[in-house]
């Protein structure tokens, strides 16, 4: 994470992501029924799979969008794949709404769909209908697919006490 706009890091484990996606499914169960799910790739794929399982939805499509081009820098939004229709009866799922740029593009494609994200930041929050966890705008969410377990030095070694 090199962008100075992000002062904090919020690492999310697989277990936490699953728990939060399941909580999102509980909230979305009050809005049912949905014809299917449109996952926003790539971040929305895992939450969409969890939500599809929890809501017993078998019809899943994808909107393929690239907006983060250098790991932690959001740039131009490139639509690589769209879906037909106006989204009526569909649920759009993404991992995060940050600035809202990606969400605005998806909303233009599918204006009648219900848009849900697991995490939301203040700038993007108005672009989604449902979310579970809000984090500050200056927080970088480190998703489990962007992490790997590695050796961590003991505190005593880090402090030079060994």
C-alpha positions in Angstrom: 0.0 0.0 0.0 1.8 3.1 -1.2 -1.1 5.6 -1.8 -0.9 8.3 0.8 -4.7 8.6 0.8 -4.7 5.3 2.8 -3.5 5.9 6.4 -4.8 2.6 7.8 -4.9 -1.0 6.8 -7.8 -3.3 7.7 -6.8 -6.9 7.1 -9.8 -9.2 6.6 -9.5 -13.0 7.2 -11.3 -15.7 5.2 -13.4 -16.4 8.3 -14.3 -12.7 8.8 -15.2 -12.3 5.1 -17.4 -15.4 5.2 -19.1 -14.2 8.4 -19.7 -10.7 7.0 -21.0 -12.1 3.6 -23.4 -14.3 5.5 -24.6 -11.4 7.5 -25.2 -9.6 4.2 -27.2 -12.5 3.1 -29.4 -12.3 6.2 -30.0 -8.7 5.5 -30.8 -9.4 1.8 -33.2 -12.2 2.7 -35.6 -9.4 3.7 -35.5 -8.1 0.1 -36.0 -11.4 -1.7 -36.8 -12.7 -4.2 -34.0 -12.1 -6.7 -33.8 -13.7 -10.2 -30.1 -14.1 -9.9 -26.8 -12.5 -8.9 -24.5 -10.3 -10.9 -21.0 -10.5 -9.3 -18.7 -7.6 -9.9 -15.3 -9.1 -10.8 -13.0 -9.8 -9.3 -13.7 -8.7 -5.7 -17.4 -9.6 -5.8 -16.9 -13.2 -6.8 -16.3 -14.7 -3.4 -19.0 -12.8 -1.6 -21.4 -13.6 -4.4 -20.7 -17.3 -4.1 -21.4 -17.2 -0.3 -24.6 -15.1 -0.8 -25.8 -17.4 -3.6 -25.4 -20.4 -1.3 -27.1 -18.7 1.6 -30.1 -17.4 -0.5 -30.2 -20.6 -2.6 -29.7 -18.6 -5.8 -28.2 -20.7 -8.7 -28.3 -18.1 -11.5 -25.0 -16.1 -11.4 -23.5 -13.8 -14.0 -20.6 -11.4 -13.9 -19.9 -7.8 -14.8 -16.2 -7.6 -15.4 -14.7 -4.2 -14.5 -11.1 -3.1 -13.9 -10.6 0.0 -11.8 -7.6 -0.8 -9.6 -4.7 -1.1 -12.0 -1.7 -0.9 -9.6 -2.9 -2.9 -6.6 -3.8 0.1 -4.5 -4.4 2.9 -7.0 -7.8 3.3 -8.4 -7.8 4.6 -12.0 -10.0 4.7 -15.0 -12.9 2.3 -14.9 -12.7 -0.2 -17.8 -15.8 -2.3 -18.5 -14.5 -5.6 -19.9 -17.9 -7.5 -19.9 -21.4 -6.3 -19.3 -24.7 -8.1 -18.9 -28.0 -7.5 -20.9 -31.1 -5.9 -19.5 -31.8 -3.2 -16.9 -31.2 -5.4 -13.8 -34.8 -5.6 -12.7 -35.1 -8.4 -10.2 -31.3 -8.9 -10.0 -28.9 -8.6 -7.1 -25.5 -7.0 -7.8 -22.7 -8.1 -5.3 -19.3 -6.6 -4.8 -16.8 -6.8 -2.0 -16.4 -3.1 -1.4 -17.7 0.3 -2.5 -14.8 2.8 -2.2 -15.2 6.0 -4.1 -18.3 4.8 -5.9 -16.8 5.1 -9.4 -17.2 1.4 -10.2 -20.6 1.3 -8.6 -21.8 4.2 -10.7 -20.8 2.4 -13.9 -22.6 -0.7 -12.8 -25.6 1.3 -11.8 -25.8 2.8 -15.3 -25.7 -0.7 -16.8 -28.3 -2.2 -14.4 -30.3 0.7 -12.9 -33.1 -1.4 -11.6 -30.9 -4.0 -9.7 -30.4 -4.1 -6.0 -26.7 -3.3 -5.2 -25.1 -4.9 -2.2 -21.5 -4.8 -0.9 -19.9 -6.3 2.2 -17.9 -3.2 3.0 -18.6 0.5 2.3 -16.7 3.7 2.6 -18.4 7.0 3.1 -17.8 8.4 -0.5 -19.3 5.3 -2.1 -22.0 4.5 0.4 -24.8 6.4 -1.4 -24.3 4.3 -4.5 -25.3 1.0 -2.9 -28.6 -0.2 -1.4 -27.3 -2.6 1.2 -23.9 -3.2 3.0 -22.7 -4.7 6.3 -19.6 -2.9 7.5 -18.5 0.7 7.0 -14.9 1.7 7.2 -13.3 5.1 7.0 -12.3 6.5 3.6 -8.6 6.5 4.5 -8.6 2.7 5.2 -7.2 0.2 2.8 -9.1 -3.1 3.1 -6.7 -6.0 2.7 -8.8 -8.9 1.4 -7.8 -12.5 2.1 -7.0 -13.2 -1.5 -4.4 -10.4 -1.4 -2.6 -11.8 1.6 -0.4 -14.8 2.4 0.7 -16.1 5.7 4.4 -15.6 6.5 6.8 -15.6 9.4 6.4 -12.7 11.9 9.4 -11.8 14.1 8.7 -12.0 17.8 8.2 -8.6 19.5 11.3 -9.0 21.5 13.4 -9.4 18.4 11.7 -6.4 16.7 12.5 -4.3 19.8 16.1 -5.5 19.8 15.8 -7.3 23.2 17.3 -10.6 22.0 
